[in-house]
């Protein structure tokens, strides 16, 4: 059998496997596909079969066999599966029975044989080699992306250890691993997912949240990681607080502003916690003795401020807790439907409740889901605010009434139009009025009585009407017969095309 020599083929496969973190069988599959594409390019260039037009699936019956014998020549062969036929139509897909029986007398029509069609090494050509190299690089990338997808698709939202490799534009390229002992793969940390307090330098290590595993074939790392995502805070607390791991304490909500709009404001997070056991303080469990537990999280986030507050089913209590560390006098739920609340605080607590550039109240609103309006308790006018709220409520109800009235009017118009259409349809389908069956029966009975008494028969109104209807029906019948006869004559005279089927054009029996 012919062989295209590729010295040190096994060493090449081993090197690619180590460099790309791919198993050897994946590298061999990619190499076979690339060599087959190179052979296809060689065939298209040589035009060995004259004017044969190669379709997209023309080479589907071809395959590549790799020979990686350590003690012999290393290279590849091109094999073709051909069907045994009586008369050959395509030499690349078929072979004559007579030709096969010279080697294998037991061969029969319809069998398939595998033949060595390897070209000479000098004929393979430079263009085919370039094509093979390009396809191999693409196939290796595809294999790598497929393995990363399978390895990390179930790890989205979890924490990974990352190491800084290099910088590309405003992104940081990091090396991450799914577990201990697994090879590292590249991940991208975008600018919006970075923390302002982080110092990214080569080989620096960070804990990141796996944000997304990309499935596309775009260039660049397939994994997107984040240092600014709220899930990172949740996972860090889960790792540091055993009560969360044991589901005694649960994290209800998290509001995080890792990249504030202004540089003068640092990153901050508010986290609401609750417990399923009355004897356990959820806030104390998250903070730890002398702040030991929360300090680990703060250090990992490079000094980010973290407020741990107690969740409450009562909205007023929950809002007051969310504005911590500010002291709240009263929370007024002005419009529960639209979740609007007025929070009254002492004058010396106004700036603390609002926060620097509104960060504290902004995070509290995001955490609770309520629109919070901070008010000075000393200057708050209850009557004016209630009156204003009543006016707003009245306007809203008036708008709702107008909308309901418009909807009702539309429904009434539709119903009236429907009734008019139904009435018109009934009039169109109504039969011609005439004597009822009861009147006709009464007239027949009166005639029979008159005959028995020997008196002349007098026509009753019902009988007259019945006779009139009968006469009209007879006249209409005669007219219909005349018209039918005329139409038949006209058809016999004009239309001489024979009828194809009696079932399609049935005739009435006379």
C-alpha positions as MATLAB code, in Angstrom:
seq = 'XXXXXXXXXXXXXXXXXXXXXXXXXXXXXXXXXXXXXXXXXXXXXXXXXXXXXXXXXXXXXXXXXXXXXXXXXXXXXXXXXXXXXXXXXXXXXXXXXXXXXXXXXXXXXXXXXXXXXXXXXXXXXXXXXXXXXXXXXXXXXXXXXXXXXXXXXXXXXXXXXXXXXXXXXXXXXXXXXXXXXXXXXXXXXXXXXXXXXXXXXXXXXXXXXXXXXXXXXXXXXXXXXXXXXXXXXXXXXXXXXXXXXXXXXXXXXXXXXXXXXXXXXXXXXXXXXXXXXXXXXXXXXXXXXXXXXXXXXXXXXXXXXXXXXXXXXXXXXXXXXXXXXXXXXXXXXXXXXXXXXXXXXXXXXXXXXXXXXXXXXXXXXXXXXXXXXXXXXXXXXXXXXXXXXXXXXXXXXXXXXXXXXXXXXXXXXXXXXXXXXXXXXXXXXXXXXXXXXXXXXXXXXXXXXXXXXXXXXXXXXXXXXXXXXXXXXXXXXXXXXXXXXXXXXXXXXXXXXXXXXXXXXXXXXX';
ca = [
       0.000    0.000    0.000;
       1.161    3.521   -0.778;
       2.063    5.902    2.023;
       2.638    9.649    2.162;
       5.538    9.956    4.577;
       5.177   12.323    7.544;
       8.291   11.879    9.687;
       7.754   12.146   13.452;
       3.958   12.102   13.052;
       3.442   10.623   16.515;
       5.633   13.284   18.110;
       3.621   15.967   16.313;
       0.358   14.554   17.693;
       1.789   14.400   21.219;
       3.067   17.982   21.000;
      -0.290   19.364   19.807;
      -2.082   17.401   22.520;
       0.067   18.954   25.256;
       0.002   22.451   23.808;
      -3.761   22.575   23.215;
      -4.779   20.539   26.275;
      -6.586   18.096   24.016;
      -6.692   14.291   24.178;
      -4.717   12.482   21.499;
      -7.781   10.976   19.835;
      -9.221   14.480   19.340;
      -5.978   15.615   17.690;
      -5.953   12.538   15.445;
      -9.559   13.164   14.354;
      -8.742   16.778   13.529;
      -5.648   15.698   11.582;
      -7.627   13.144    9.547;
     -10.249   15.746    8.606;
      -7.540   18.237    7.634;
      -5.664   15.709    5.456;
      -8.908   14.745    3.729;
      -9.540   18.410    2.897;
      -5.980   18.622    1.567;
      -6.586   15.598   -0.658;
      -9.800   17.181   -1.894;
      -7.847   20.340   -2.793;
      -5.269   18.172   -4.593;
      -7.996   16.481   -6.640;
      -9.662   19.749   -7.558;
      -6.316   21.164   -8.635;
      -5.246   18.146  -10.689;
      -8.627   17.599  -12.383;
      -7.682   13.972  -12.738;
     -11.154   12.998  -13.981;
     -11.454   15.568  -16.737;
     -14.629   17.635  -16.537;
     -16.033   15.976  -13.425;
     -17.902   18.485  -11.279;
     -17.157   17.774   -7.641;
     -20.267   18.229   -5.518;
     -20.082   19.133   -1.853;
     -20.529   15.506   -0.763;
     -18.409   14.040   -3.566;
     -15.615   12.905   -1.217;
     -17.842   11.500    1.538;
     -16.726    7.952    0.705;
     -13.043    8.842    1.232;
     -11.167    8.458    4.512;
      -7.677    8.956    5.925;
      -5.694    6.265    7.722;
      -2.832    7.403    9.975;
       0.216    5.180   10.384;
       2.079    6.062   13.598;
       4.227    2.956   13.943;
       7.212    3.910   16.073;
       9.507    1.365   14.394;
       8.455    1.952   10.803;
       7.574    4.697    8.418;
       5.003    7.184    9.651;
       2.490    8.938    7.439;
      -1.027    8.592    6.054;
      -2.996    6.793    3.358;
      -6.112    7.808    1.438;
      -8.794    5.110    1.306;
     -11.946    5.045   -0.805;
     -15.043    2.883   -0.280;
     -16.432    1.790   -3.671;
     -19.545   -0.144   -4.591;
     -19.228   -3.176   -6.891;
     -21.336   -2.671  -10.045;
     -21.678   -4.197  -13.493;
     -20.943   -0.967  -15.343;
     -18.954    1.859  -13.756;
     -20.490    5.342  -13.886;
     -18.160    7.086  -11.409;
     -14.644    5.739  -10.911;
     -14.359    7.428   -7.495;
     -17.442    5.672   -6.120;
     -17.781    2.432   -8.103;
     -15.650   -0.452   -9.384;
     -16.442   -3.144  -11.952;
     -17.294   -6.640  -10.744;
     -14.879   -8.205  -13.247;
     -11.988   -6.165  -11.891;
     -12.717   -7.124   -8.295;
     -13.181  -10.820   -9.046;
      -9.639  -10.977  -10.361;
      -8.504  -10.476   -6.771;
     -11.542  -11.689   -4.815;
     -13.582  -14.276   -6.779;
     -16.257  -14.421   -4.071;
     -17.198  -10.726   -4.601;
     -20.773  -10.004   -5.683;
     -22.720   -7.089   -7.075;
     -23.714   -4.571   -4.409;
     -20.772   -5.331   -2.128;
     -18.420   -2.581   -0.992;
     -14.637   -2.674   -1.135;
     -12.066   -0.313    0.385;
      -9.233    0.631   -1.951;
      -5.989    2.504   -1.432;
      -6.017    5.637   -3.625;
      -3.092    7.428   -1.976;
      -1.351    9.778   -4.423;
       2.391   10.005   -4.828;
       4.026   12.203   -2.224;
       5.492   14.547   -4.830;
       2.035   14.970   -6.405;
       0.315   16.059   -3.215;
       1.419   19.621   -3.861;
       2.109   22.793   -1.938;
      -1.474   24.107   -2.164;
      -2.837   20.899   -0.679;
      -0.330   21.146    2.174;
      -1.362   24.749    2.909;
      -5.020   23.732    2.851;
      -4.277   20.913    5.291;
      -2.489   23.260    7.672;
      -5.331   25.802    7.674;
      -8.035   23.196    8.187;
      -6.034   21.531   10.963;
      -5.782   24.802   12.894;
      -9.541   25.362   12.525;
     -10.434   21.804   13.541;
      -8.200   22.010   16.601;
      -9.929   25.241   17.667;
     -13.315   23.584   17.188;
     -12.269   20.572   19.260;
     -10.946   22.839   21.986;
     -14.128   24.919   22.128;
     -16.257   21.779   22.227;
     -14.315   20.382   25.177;
     -14.497   23.695   27.044;
     -18.249   23.811   26.443;
     -18.703   20.309   27.853;
     -16.417   20.983   30.828;
     -17.756   24.366   31.979;
     -21.407   24.462   30.857;
     -22.638   23.289   34.289;
     -20.386   25.674   36.238;
     -21.996   29.017   35.336;
     -22.417   31.181   38.451;
     -19.768   29.337   40.446;
     -16.437   30.699   41.689;
     -13.200   29.835   39.909;
      -9.595   30.595   40.746;
      -8.070   32.738   38.016;
      -4.552   33.830   37.135;
      -3.716   36.895   35.032;
      -2.033   35.987   31.743;
      -2.013   39.128   29.619;
      -3.964   42.246   28.645;
      -5.906   42.809   25.425;
      -7.256   46.321   24.927;
      -9.296   46.924   28.106;
      -9.868   43.238   28.869;
      -7.809   40.969   31.088;
      -7.095   37.457   29.793;
      -6.974   34.999   32.674;
      -6.281   31.290   33.054;
      -8.952   29.300   34.894;
      -9.425   25.640   35.727;
     -12.659   23.754   36.354;
     -11.121   21.657   39.123;
      -7.821   20.588   40.609;
      -5.732   18.649   38.121;
      -7.642   19.857   35.069;
      -5.739   21.860   32.435;
      -6.116   25.638   32.439;
      -8.114   27.409   29.752;
      -8.322   31.071   28.877;
     -11.127   33.314   30.127;
     -11.851   36.974   29.452;
     -12.530   39.599   32.122;
     -14.198   42.568   30.415;
     -13.756   46.162   31.560;
     -17.302   46.391   32.939;
     -16.713   43.246   35.022;
     -13.549   44.533   36.692;
     -13.387   46.160   40.129;
     -11.873   49.644   40.431;
      -9.815   48.590   43.460;
      -8.251   45.569   41.736;
      -4.619   45.679   40.664;
      -4.256   43.357   37.680;
      -0.664   42.362   37.084;
       0.887   39.317   35.451;
       0.409   36.057   37.402;
      -1.747   37.776   40.062;
      -4.511   35.469   41.314;
      -8.173   36.366   41.847;
     -11.434   34.610   42.555;
     -13.924   35.210   39.779;
     -17.493   34.194   38.989;
     -18.037   32.263   35.766;
     -20.538   34.514   34.025;
     -21.078   32.866   30.650;
     -19.859   30.001   28.482;
     -20.025   31.162   24.882;
     -21.201   28.665   22.265;
     -20.314   30.675   19.169;
     -17.244   30.380   16.980;
     -16.037   33.940   17.564;
     -12.378   34.578   18.122;
     -11.040   34.991   21.616;
     -11.672   33.181   24.906;
     -14.867   31.183   25.191;
     -15.352   31.847   28.914;
     -16.494   35.173   30.344;
     -15.728   35.766   34.024;
     -16.665   38.625   36.334;
     -15.480   40.317   39.487;
     -18.459   42.696   39.561;
     -21.346   40.231   39.417;
     -23.594   39.841   42.482;
     -23.237   36.066   42.302;
     -19.593   36.445   43.367;
     -20.674   37.973   46.701;
     -23.254   35.227   47.231;
     -20.722   32.474   46.566;
     -18.094   34.091   48.795;
     -20.539   34.286   51.716;
     -21.683   30.721   51.052;
     -18.093   29.523   51.320;
     -17.378   31.477   54.520;
     -20.656   30.984   56.444;
     -21.414   27.347   57.353;
     -25.010   28.247   58.253;
     -25.644   29.221   54.627;
     -24.136   25.961   53.413;
     -26.380   24.070   55.875;
     -29.429   26.108   54.699;
     -30.076   27.480   58.184;
     -29.411   31.006   56.941;
     -30.514   32.011   53.466;
     -29.610   34.971   51.285;
     -32.879   36.554   50.148;
     -31.653   39.423   47.965;
     -28.447   41.144   46.872;
     -27.955   44.637   45.450;
     -24.467   45.482   44.240;
     -22.900   48.535   42.647;
     -19.402   47.384   41.768;
     -18.704   50.175   39.274;
     -20.393   53.384   40.501;
     -21.004   56.168   37.964;
     -18.524   58.436   39.763;
     -14.958   57.655   40.788;
     -15.497   59.493   44.061;
     -17.866   56.705   45.149;
     -16.479   53.281   45.898;
     -18.137   49.909   45.229;
     -20.797   48.837   47.707;
     -23.085   45.860   48.288;
     -26.231   45.325   50.360;
     -27.253   41.775   51.187;
     -30.524   40.734   52.893;
     -30.476   37.522   54.931;
     -33.042   35.493   56.862;
     -33.083   32.359   58.998;
     -35.310   29.331   59.359;
     -34.457   28.926   63.060;
     -35.447   31.517   65.646;
     -32.369   30.932   67.782;
     -29.972   31.874   64.963;
     -29.127   35.504   64.213;
     -28.603   35.587   60.421;
     -26.801   38.940   60.433;
     -24.433   37.859   63.199;
     -23.771   34.551   61.464;
     -22.682   36.360   58.290;
     -20.530   38.903   60.116;
     -18.860   36.386   62.419;
     -17.031   36.911   65.691;
     -15.455   40.360   65.577;
     -16.223   40.515   61.872;
     -13.972   37.580   60.993;
     -16.252   36.087   58.326;
     -17.255   39.252   56.545;
     -13.674   40.504   56.612;
     -12.583   37.590   54.417;
     -15.171   38.628   51.816;
     -14.178   42.302   52.064;
     -10.510   41.444   51.574;
     -11.273   39.333   48.512;
     -13.251   42.249   47.034;
     -10.396   44.652   47.788;
     -12.103   46.687   50.512;
     -15.621   46.888   49.074;
     -18.240   48.099   51.587;
     -20.786   45.417   52.476;
     -24.007   45.980   54.463;
     -25.661   42.828   55.828;
     -29.273   43.546   56.828;
     -32.145   41.462   58.198;
     -34.907   40.622   55.745;
     -38.512   41.107   56.932;
     -41.869   40.215   55.381;
     -43.161   43.619   56.543;
     -42.266   46.150   53.797;
     -41.868   49.063   56.230;
     -39.448   47.146   58.454;
     -37.567   45.798   55.447;
     -37.134   49.292   53.974;
     -35.940   50.690   57.300;
     -33.381   47.891   57.610;
     -32.225   48.352   54.023;
     -31.283   51.992   54.672;
     -28.747   50.907   57.294;
     -26.588   52.420   58.743;
     -29.012   55.396   58.739;
     -31.544   55.638   61.578;
     -35.165   55.760   60.368;
     -38.050   57.331   62.308;
     -40.973   56.188   60.176;
     -41.751   54.495   56.880;
     -45.026   55.469   55.171;
     -46.252   53.185   52.407;
     -47.946   55.842   50.266;
     -48.943   53.654   47.342;
     -48.531   49.921   47.944;
     -49.802   49.079   44.456;
     -46.961   50.970   42.794;
     -44.600   50.268   45.712;
     -43.906   53.880   46.658;
     -42.778   54.771   50.180;
     -41.835   57.913   52.135;
     -39.050   57.389   54.668;
     -38.830   59.945   57.478;
     -35.419   60.407   59.057;
     -33.944   62.995   61.440;
     -32.189   65.937   59.858;
     -28.754   64.683   60.915;
     -29.458   61.337   59.207;
     -30.497   62.747   55.805;
     -27.074   62.595   54.163;
     -26.371   59.166   55.650;
     -29.706   57.770   54.452;
     -29.252   59.161   50.951;
     -25.582   58.239   50.780;
     -22.793   59.700   48.709;
     -24.286   60.664   45.341;
     -27.444   58.748   46.349;
     -25.727   55.367   46.499;
     -27.280   54.197   49.799;
     -30.895   54.909   48.886;
     -30.300   53.630   45.352;
     -29.081   50.257   46.626;
     -31.884   50.095   49.219;
     -34.487   50.666   46.512;
     -32.905   47.992   44.330;
     -32.738   45.561   47.255;
     -36.367   45.997   48.388;
     -38.006   46.704   45.038;
     -39.685   49.878   46.404;
     -39.416   53.481   45.219;
     -37.993   55.230   48.275;
     -38.303   58.977   48.884;
     -36.208   60.249   51.819;
     -37.912   63.053   53.802;
     -36.858   65.247   56.722;
     -39.075   64.170   59.626;
     -39.126   67.693   61.155;
     -40.377   69.331   57.934;
     -42.716   66.610   56.776;
     -46.319   67.849   56.263;
     -48.588   64.851   56.743;
     -51.779   66.649   55.636;
     -50.244   68.074   52.469;
     -48.655   64.766   51.505;
     -51.890   62.881   52.160;
     -53.853   65.423   50.111;
     -51.360   65.214   47.279;
     -51.507   61.449   47.358;
     -55.324   61.556   47.397;
     -55.319   63.783   44.302;
     -52.956   61.456   42.519;
     -55.119   58.500   43.490;
     -58.274   60.307   42.306;
     -56.677   61.112   38.965;
     -55.587   57.529   38.591;
     -59.089   56.237   39.383;
     -60.621   58.738   36.944;
     -58.289   57.528   34.221;
     -59.224   53.960   35.019;
     -62.946   54.834   34.832;
     -62.450   56.515   31.464;
     -60.574   53.493   30.211;
     -63.298   51.148   31.497;
     -66.029   53.290   29.914;
     -64.219   53.313   26.598;
     -63.837   49.549   26.781;
     -67.546   49.107   27.615;
     -68.583   51.423   24.759;
     -66.448   49.501   22.343;
     -67.971   46.228   23.522;
     -71.509   47.676   23.147;
     -70.792   48.864   19.607;
     -69.429   45.482   18.667;
     -72.498   43.753   20.126;
     -74.866   46.093   18.252;
     -73.034   45.533   14.977;
     -73.188   41.792   15.556;
     -76.957   41.931   16.198;
     -77.494   43.977   13.008;
     -75.516   41.468   10.989;
     -77.454   38.548   12.501;
     -80.784   40.285   11.787;
     -79.855   40.931    8.175;
     -78.804   37.316    7.778;
     -82.112   36.059    9.222;
     -84.093   38.281    6.835;
     -82.103   37.008    3.880;
     -82.709   33.376    4.884;
     -86.435   33.765    5.874;
     -88.916   31.645    3.658;
     -91.891   33.101    1.741;
     -94.933   33.321    4.071;
     -97.944   31.187    3.290;
    -100.687   29.118    4.911;
     -99.623   26.900    7.737;
     -99.992   23.139    7.771;
    -102.708   23.448   10.418;
    -104.853   25.661    8.119;
    -104.456   23.213    5.233;
    -105.484   20.280    7.441;
    -108.577   22.195    8.673;
    -109.634   22.965    5.096;
    -109.340   19.291    4.088;
    -111.478   18.234    7.058;
    -114.205   20.792    6.202;
    -114.389   19.532    2.593;
    -114.812   15.945    3.758;
    -117.661   16.968    6.114;
    -119.412   18.879    3.328;
    -119.290   15.852    0.986;
    -120.879   13.629    3.618;
    -123.681   16.198    4.210;
    -124.270   16.557    0.458;
    -123.709   20.297    0.492;
    -121.689   22.088   -2.124;
    -118.100   22.676   -1.132;
    -117.191   26.221   -0.243;
    -113.644   27.284   -0.503;
    -112.274   28.596    2.715;
    -109.642   31.312    2.858;
    -107.083   28.735    3.871;
    -108.155   26.489    0.983;
    -108.014   29.363   -1.469;
    -104.604   30.292   -0.247;
    -103.520   26.666   -0.427;
    -104.819   26.355   -3.985;
    -103.070   29.577   -4.914;
     -99.833   28.287   -3.540;
    -100.346   24.980   -5.393;
    -101.069   26.821   -8.648;
     -97.996   28.993   -8.155;
     -95.887   25.936   -7.438;
     -97.226   24.141  -10.522;
     -96.600   27.206  -12.655;
     -93.088   27.511  -11.290;
     -92.519   23.807  -11.958;
     -93.649   24.158  -15.575;
     -91.456   27.209  -15.990;
     -88.493   25.368  -14.468;
     -89.015   22.425  -16.824;
     -89.166   24.775  -19.814;
     -86.006   26.569  -18.686;
     -84.246   23.265  -18.068;
     -85.257   21.987  -21.488;
     -84.054   25.210  -23.104;
     -80.752   24.986  -21.276;
     -80.327   21.345  -22.322;
     -80.973   22.257  -25.931;
     -78.560   25.150  -25.726;
     -75.891   22.918  -24.191;
     -76.437   20.303  -26.900;
     -76.040   22.986  -29.538;
     -73.124   25.012  -28.138;
     -71.043   22.748  -25.897;
     -69.928   19.679  -27.813;
     -67.227   18.680  -25.303;
     -68.000   15.240  -23.887;
     -68.544   14.919  -20.166;
     -65.647   13.112  -18.523;
     -67.506   11.657  -15.564;
     -71.154   11.158  -14.780;
     -70.407   11.398  -11.077;
     -68.922   14.868  -11.456;
     -71.974   16.152  -13.387;
     -75.091   14.229  -12.169;
     -78.384   14.562  -14.106;
     -81.821   14.598  -12.558;
     -84.052   11.653  -13.401;
     -87.226   12.717  -15.150;
];
